[in-house]
Amino acid sequence: MNLKDSFRHVTEYFSPKVIGEVNDVYVKVALINGEKIPWHNHKDEDELFYIVEGSLLFEIEGETPFQMNTGDLFIVKRGINHRVSSTEDCKVMLIENKTTAHTGDVQSEVTRSIEEQLRP
């Protein structure tokens, strides 16, 4: 599998697609552009972000926001309130437990069920 080629299945912003699995973990890709991801956390799961292409503004509640760029990797620990945004298309790979809800307990217009993330 070519990671960059896997983005051909991503047709909507903020809508992750599962491209693989390792044990109890999904490997997902997502396209980010804009500020629609709400503040949220994952009570029981860590989440890994890897920037495949572009730049992403990462915000953690109570901390100074920081920019992630192509090749950068960041792990959000469980329970940490966070959100991401981008002013241009940003391709992101996520590694999350299969139980991780897309936007935690927060429901918004961009929240996707795991069933929606599994569909091509």
C-alpha positions as CSV (number, residue, x, y, z in Angstrom):
1,M,0.0,0.0,0.0
2,N,1.2,3.5,-0.8
3,L,0.1,5.9,2.0
4,K,-0.3,8.9,-0.3
5,D,-2.4,6.9,-2.8
6,S,-4.8,5.9,0.1
7,F,-6.1,9.4,0.1
8,R,-8.0,8.7,-3.2
9,H,-10.7,7.2,-1.0
10,V,-11.1,10.4,1.0
11,T,-13.8,12.5,-0.6
12,E,-14.9,14.7,2.3
13,Y,-13.0,17.0,4.7
14,F,-12.9,15.9,8.4
15,S,-14.1,12.4,7.4
16,P,-11.4,9.8,8.3
17,K,-11.2,6.5,6.3
18,V,-9.8,3.3,7.7
19,I,-7.0,2.0,5.5
20,G,-5.8,-0.8,7.7
21,E,-5.7,-2.4,11.1
22,V,-3.1,-3.8,13.5
23,N,-4.5,-5.8,16.3
24,D,-7.0,-3.5,18.1
25,V,-5.9,-0.4,16.3
26,Y,-7.1,1.3,13.1
27,V,-4.9,3.2,10.7
28,K,-6.9,6.0,9.2
29,V,-6.3,8.8,6.7
30,A,-8.2,12.2,6.7
31,L,-8.2,15.4,4.8
32,I,-8.4,18.6,7.0
33,N,-9.2,22.1,5.7
34,G,-11.0,24.6,7.9
35,E,-11.9,24.8,11.6
36,K,-14.9,22.4,12.0
37,I,-13.3,19.9,14.4
38,P,-14.7,20.7,17.8
39,W,-12.8,20.7,21.1
40,H,-12.9,17.1,22.3
41,N,-11.0,14.4,24.0
42,H,-10.8,10.6,24.1
43,K,-11.4,9.6,27.7
44,D,-9.7,6.2,27.5
45,E,-7.5,6.2,24.3
46,D,-4.4,7.9,23.0
47,E,-4.4,9.2,19.4
48,L,-1.5,9.5,17.0
49,F,-1.3,12.2,14.3
50,Y,1.2,12.0,11.4
51,I,1.2,14.8,8.8
52,V,1.6,13.2,5.4
53,E,1.3,16.4,3.5
54,G,0.6,20.0,4.4
55,S,0.3,21.9,7.8
56,L,-2.0,21.5,10.7
57,L,-2.7,23.8,13.6
58,F,-2.8,21.7,16.8
59,E,-4.5,23.1,19.9
60,I,-4.4,21.6,23.3
61,E,-6.6,23.2,26.0
62,G,-4.5,25.5,28.3
63,E,-1.4,25.3,26.1
64,T,0.1,27.4,23.3
65,P,-1.1,26.2,19.9
66,F,1.6,24.7,17.6
67,Q,2.0,24.0,13.9
68,M,2.6,20.5,12.6
69,N,4.1,20.1,9.1
70,T,4.8,17.3,6.6
71,G,6.6,14.5,8.4
72,D,5.7,15.6,11.9
73,L,4.2,13.2,14.4
74,F,2.3,13.9,17.7
75,I,0.6,11.7,20.2
76,V,-2.4,13.1,22.1
77,K,-2.7,11.3,25.5
78,R,-6.1,10.1,26.6
79,G,-8.3,12.7,28.3
80,I,-6.5,15.7,26.8
81,N,-8.9,18.2,25.3
82,H,-7.8,19.1,21.8
83,R,-8.8,20.3,18.3
84,V,-7.1,20.7,14.9
85,S,-7.5,23.0,11.9
86,S,-5.8,23.9,8.7
87,T,-6.1,26.9,6.3
88,E,-5.2,24.7,3.3
89,D,-5.6,21.0,2.5
90,C,-3.7,18.9,5.0
91,K,-3.4,15.1,4.7
92,V,-3.2,13.3,8.0
93,M,-2.7,9.7,9.1
94,L,-4.3,8.7,12.4
95,I,-3.6,5.7,14.5
96,E,-6.4,5.0,17.0
97,N,-7.9,2.2,19.0
98,K,-10.9,0.7,17.3
99,T,-13.0,2.0,20.2
100,T,-12.0,5.6,19.6
101,A,-14.9,7.9,18.8
102,H,-14.1,10.4,16.0
103,T,-14.9,13.5,18.1
104,G,-15.0,11.9,21.5
105,D,-18.3,12.4,23.3
106,V,-18.9,15.6,21.3
107,Q,-21.4,15.3,18.4
108,S,-21.0,17.8,15.6
109,E,-21.6,18.2,11.9
110,V,-18.3,16.4,11.2
111,T,-18.7,13.5,13.6
112,R,-18.5,10.2,11.7
113,S,-19.4,6.7,13.1
114,I,-16.9,3.9,12.7
115,E,-19.2,2.4,10.1
116,E,-18.9,5.6,8.0
117,Q,-15.1,5.5,8.4
118,L,-15.0,1.9,7.2
119,R,-16.9,2.6,3.9
120,P,-14.8,3.4,0.9
